[in-house]
Amino acid sequence: MAGAAACALLALPAHAQKAGSEDEAEIDVPAPPPGANLPQIEPVITEDEFESEIPPLDVDEDPELDGPLESIEAFERRLAAEAADEADADPQDGQAAPLGDPALADGDATEEIGDAPIRDAELTAPLPPIDAFEVDPVEFAEAESDQEVLEVRYETVLTGIEEANEETEAGIRAMFNSLSALREGDGTAANIAQVAARLEEDSRLIERILASEGWYNASVETRIDRSEEADGQPLTAVIDVATGARYTFAEINVDADPTVPDTLIADNFALEVGEPIIATRVQAAEAQLAVALPENGYPFAEIGQRDILLDQDTEDGVYTLPVDTGPRARFGGITTSGDLAFDAEHVDTLARFERGELYDSRLVDDLRQALVATGLFNTVSVQPERTGEDAGEGTEFVTVEVEQNAGPPRTIAGTAGYGTGEGFRVSGSWTHRNLFPPEGALIGSAILGTKEQGLSATFRRSNAGQRDRTFAIVAEALHSDYDAFEAFTGRLAARVSYDSTPIWQKTLTYAYGVQLLGTVEEAFNPETQMREDRTYFIGGLQGQLGLDFTDSLLNPTEGFRLTTLIEPEGSLQDGFTPYVRARVDGSAYYPVGDSLVVAGRIRLGTIQGIDRFDLAPSRRFYAGGGGSVRGFAYQDLGPQSIEPNPRFDPDDPDEDRDPFIQRPLGGRSVNELAAEVRYRFGNFGVVGFVDAGQVYEDTIPDFSGLRYGVGIGGRYYTNFGPLRVDIATPLDRREGEPLINVYVSIGQAF
């Protein structure tokens, strides 16, 4: 009973256990009922034994022993007073300093529970700086095997998807393998727990993949099997799938206002009732509708959030898509704002739409691309804006707003190349693309090479009064020093052209213009058998027409090109002599697989109406070199003159050079043929080629006496075209012809 009473007392609330305070509570312990039989408890010791062991109290010596006990509050006040007296007293010799009131050790005089007495001076000392605080690490004893890194090997097995995998074009197994955490782990893990985590992740992955293909009720079970080997490895992570039924569309509802034509949405929405609910097809159909509406007069159409209600009983779904078509619109005006490169009037020149035409977002994208192609902007945006202005037939006008942010107008560019016979050639240019707005450019160019040096200045107006039309005026001074001739030429020309650019490749191109030339040229005189300087003044017209059905401007892989150049000219040397220069260039490209391209080229040229030696050497036809017939030096093919060698010294007894040399004369007709096999791997490529060609004195090329060159080349493909290095050698090489010819340039040979 004593034990039970003690337990009951300990369970009481704290305030009920405290006695002697103002909150003192009384505890009533009921008396045992009359007649109750209480158990007899034998005392540990008798009262006599207890009295004999306790020393007697001498009340006479200490009367307080016989007095009443003081209360708790009086006891606490007395201790506090004694402590205060002790704190105020000076310590005697050998006595420790007073400790003060323990309850006030931290200076807080109102706290209910006092602080511990401060008996150690170190407790009041300042803490050491953190960088001086050192802690010895705790070392644990480990088993030797714990230090070894264990590796778990496993295999992955996915079952139950064979039939579903055959039904989908995407390939469920292929999608799983490309995203699987188990596959990414490459068959190894740190422990079994890691394998289990990957297995759990992959089970959720296969559920998502199946749902994206219409299997919404698929169930997936996983387990890890041990092998029969001693260590149980490799483990087998198994994913068992029960695909269930594939859900299909029971209804397709597009909630939209009527359109013009009425079937516009239906004609451009690819989903059909009865087909499987495939996530990618749903997204593609919505994207197609979002594109088709702005292309057909609804620039502000918005596709809402789809809802697909699945029915597990019928295993199908009801698809609902809200569409806000917005107003049907027609093109109105063009406005522009921001940091302008040119005004709205010139923007209108670039636009391919007219006021009143039905709005078509493709024409807006076309305008944006044309603005980017000018090269005058850091950023440019083109957006439709509502005007509320009635355009008739239930439509309204929209304004096309062009936000401009003009970029730096100046450009510095350069090219470099090398060819046997041509030597090194470096060219550079400085361009201010908008010095004379809109798009009026000033271009300064220079050529420095071993065979050619020159300066030129060009004024060019792009999009001159019409989209993609360019007007240019060129003034040029050029010195050329080749084996065929040496010339100092001044040229003034004006040209209108419609050309392709790396950004905008065109199917049809054309050019026409006029030019005046004054040139002093050193040429071979067959009458005197010597080279003589002659002055030529030439005026002429130019006309060019081109067709381009290739897939790339700098690196075509399929299609063909055809270009015709006609230049009626007149020579003012010894009277006026009219003649016509004409040339036709064609090339074709045929892909064989993904990496191999077979390419071919042909060139035919003729000059009618003038004798060869009345024609300035620089206006004759030549063949040979990197852009012509590789394997031969520049301009090296065709008729040759036999002339005294200016380097031959007849007075030198050790002279071993030939007293005569051959130099090309040029001709009035030319034909060239070339074939290439181009193989590309990554950003690199290898090319094998055969070139053929010849120049003739007659006006009609007859394909007789063709010379052939063969070689191999390397390509490095960049985002602006391939870098080209070709090495070639002539077949049936003749005396004086180099064995190896090297050509370095940018772009394919053709």
Secondary structure as GFF3:
##gff-version 3
##sequence-region A 1 750
A	DSSP	alpha_helix	2	10	.	.	.	ID=ss1
A	DSSP	alpha_helix	14	17	.	.	.	ID=ss2
A	DSSP	alpha_helix	47	53	.	.	.	ID=ss3
A	DSSP	three_ten_helix	63	66	.	.	.	ID=ss4
A	DSSP	alpha_helix	72	88	.	.	.	ID=ss5
A	DSSP	three_ten_helix	102	104	.	.	.	ID=ss6
A	DSSP	three_ten_helix	121	124	.	.	.	ID=ss7
A	DSSP	three_ten_helix	130	132	.	.	.	ID=ss8
A	DSSP	three_ten_helix	144	147	.	.	.	ID=ss9
A	DSSP	beta_strand	152	159	.	.	.	ID=ss10
A	DSSP	alpha_helix	162	167	.	.	.	ID=ss11
A	DSSP	alpha_helix	172	179	.	.	.	ID=ss12
A	DSSP	alpha_helix	181	184	.	.	.	ID=ss13
A	DSSP	beta_strand	188	189	.	.	.	ID=ss14
A	DSSP	alpha_helix	192	212	.	.	.	ID=ss15
A	DSSP	beta_strand	219	225	.	.	.	ID=ss16
A	DSSP	beta_strand	235	242	.	.	.	ID=ss17
A	DSSP	beta_strand	248	255	.	.	.	ID=ss18
A	DSSP	alpha_helix	264	267	.	.	.	ID=ss19
A	DSSP	alpha_helix	279	295	.	.	.	ID=ss20
A	DSSP	beta_strand	302	303	.	.	.	ID=ss21
A	DSSP	beta_strand	307	311	.	.	.	ID=ss22
A	DSSP	beta_strand	316	324	.	.	.	ID=ss23
A	DSSP	beta_strand	328	339	.	.	.	ID=ss24
A	DSSP	alpha_helix	344	350	.	.	.	ID=ss25
A	DSSP	alpha_helix	361	373	.	.	.	ID=ss26
A	DSSP	beta_strand	377	392	.	.	.	ID=ss27
A	DSSP	beta_strand	395	406	.	.	.	ID=ss28
A	DSSP	beta_strand	410	419	.	.	.	ID=ss29
A	DSSP	beta_strand	423	436	.	.	.	ID=ss30
A	DSSP	beta_strand	440	449	.	.	.	ID=ss31
A	DSSP	beta_strand	452	461	.	.	.	ID=ss32
A	DSSP	beta_strand	470	481	.	.	.	ID=ss33
A	DSSP	beta_strand	486	498	.	.	.	ID=ss34
A	DSSP	beta_strand	508	525	.	.	.	ID=ss35
A	DSSP	beta_strand	530	548	.	.	.	ID=ss36
A	DSSP	beta_strand	559	571	.	.	.	ID=ss37
A	DSSP	beta_strand	577	592	.	.	.	ID=ss38
A	DSSP	beta_strand	596	608	.	.	.	ID=ss39
A	DSSP	three_ten_helix	612	614	.	.	.	ID=ss40
A	DSSP	three_ten_helix	617	619	.	.	.	ID=ss41
A	DSSP	beta_strand	640	644	.	.	.	ID=ss42
A	DSSP	beta_strand	660	664	.	.	.	ID=ss43
A	DSSP	beta_strand	669	681	.	.	.	ID=ss44
A	DSSP	beta_strand	684	696	.	.	.	ID=ss45
A	DSSP	beta_strand	707	718	.	.	.	ID=ss46
A	DSSP	beta_strand	721	730	.	.	.	ID=ss47
A	DSSP	beta_strand	741	746	.	.	.	ID=ss48
###
